[in-house]
């Protein structure tokens, strides 16, 4: 008798209408699809996926090792502190490009081919900057500025692919202003060029301090960043 009553109670429960907002225990695939992160967004990168350093990143680092040696050589042959300061000033664009690229590509979810092509494009522009260092304050000022402008535009493109900061001022979109300014300064006379580049370098070093909080919600691969910085050092 007790078994029949239990069976009847269960049947009544199954037939009873659900209250609004009640959970019937079945998975809601439409809701899951709506709540899924958009491809390329800051939340696309799975926290369980480990991002490893690729051959393209190692090649990228080699280009910047060459850049550092170029700047170091310019410092060593400088005639006095003014020349040393002007040579060190050229290191700022390389620093911004390497660090900015490392941060942007951490968690960038695209195909391996697209990732490598974009990274190699930045490396190519950085190589042009490197070979321009010895005469950056002379006839290669425009070439140096144009190559650096290219790296800034490529970094903005990478941020756009990640779906971050669209339409917002941030440390990367500022490059849309400073990049062309470095190029135009290459057309200025040598005595003027160095002061324009100095002002732009100070601006670019200050922007992450002022607008760096807009990076707070970005997700990073905690294992990939230390590996990148460790390999470069």
Protein Blocks (a to p, Z undefined) as FASTA:
>chain_A
ZZmmmmmmmmmmmmpccdehiaehiacfklmmmmpccehiaklpcfkbccdddfklmmmm
mmmmmmmmmmmmmmmmpgcjklmmmmmmmmmmmmmmmmmmmmmmnopacdfklmmmmmmm
mmmmmmmmmmmmmmmmmmmmmmmmmmmmmmmmmmmmmmmmnopaihiacfklmmmmmmmm
mmmmmmpcfklmmmmmmmmmmmmmmmmmmmmmmmmmpccdfklmmmmmmmmZZ
